Amino acid sequence: MAMAMSASAPAAASLLPPFPARPRSVSFAALPPSRAAAGLRLGLVGARAGARSVRCLAAAAGGGGAMRETLDKVVGAHKVVLFMKGTKDFPQCGFSHTVVQILRSLDVPFETLDVLANEALRQGLKEYSSWPTFPQLYIDGEFFGGCDITVEAYKSGELQETLEKAMCS
Amino acid sequence: MGVTKEDVESAIAAALSPSHLVVTDTSGGCGASYEIEVVSEKFEGKRLLERHRLVNTALAPHMAEIHAVSIKKALTPAQAQPQPEPAADKPQA
């Protein structure tokens, strides 16, 4: 698995430079600093939901409403949440790496959760998003897409637009 | 055994009756990674996310054995019409 993915990582990286640098940057003026700070503290699961969510995830491993409820809270706790393989600084998959790079290039604050560190989360999300693969990007509580869609939307400018809207809401 | 390119093709063909379909095995032989280009009328009026969902649904029975699927193109027949080709590359003086 690691081998298959390591092959795609350079490919993904080489995708990035040709993308037009969008002159219009996303505005974050609307984001209260306290919220940003709370985001930074967030280790594994959504802000205030914190410890309780971890328990819920464990309890909801069998699926069902508790998992859905927990994930509602997690994706609602931040404007931009990326469920990925590995972490922001050490993505474990070329596709996850690509999306992290895109979000970084747009200078948007985002939270990541490592699905490799939590099997229940990983399985629960597939169902919650009706999406079989990772990464999964959530913007403003809504599923935006996986890697291919995020790349497409980045190229077309739709991602920047969606992020801008989310940050101002 | 992993999933073959033919498995992927027939699953998509059955679900989407595509007018154009290219499946490329990018796994280097183990059958775990594919790139897909598909043109189908069923994409008409659907956003990219919904189009990808259709492809994902078609592949659902195989997904457990596939590590990576990359949907490179999901177009409607209208979108797939030959784009005006950039004028034949003339060497710049």
Contacts between the chains, C-beta under 8 A, distances in Angstrom:
chain1	res1	chain2	res2	distance
A	1	B	67	6.1
A	4	B	27	6.1
A	4	B	28	7.7
A	4	B	30	7.4
A	4	B	32	6.1
A	4	B	33	5.6
A	4	B	67	5.7
A	4	B	68	6.7
A	5	B	67	7.9
A	5	B	68	7.3
A	7	B	28	7.4
A	8	B	26	7.8
A	8	B	33	7.8
A	8	B	68	7.2
A	95	B	68	7.1
A	95	B	70	7.8
A	130	B	53	6.7
A	131	B	53	7.6
A	131	B	56	6.8
A	132	B	56	5.5
A	132	B	59	7.8
A	132	B	60	7.0
A	132	B	63	4.6
A	133	B	56	8.0
A	133	B	63	7.8
A	133	B	68	7.3
A	133	B	69	6.8
A	143	B	49	7.5
A	144	B	49	7.6
A	145	B	48	7.2
A	145	B	49	5.3
A	145	B	52	7.1
A	146	B	52	7.2
A	147	B	70	7.4
A	148	B	52	6.8
A	148	B	70	5.7
A	148	B	71	5.1
A	148	B	72	7.2
A	149	B	48	5.4
A	149	B	49	5.9
A	149	B	52	6.1
A	152	B	48	6.0
A	153	B	48	7.5
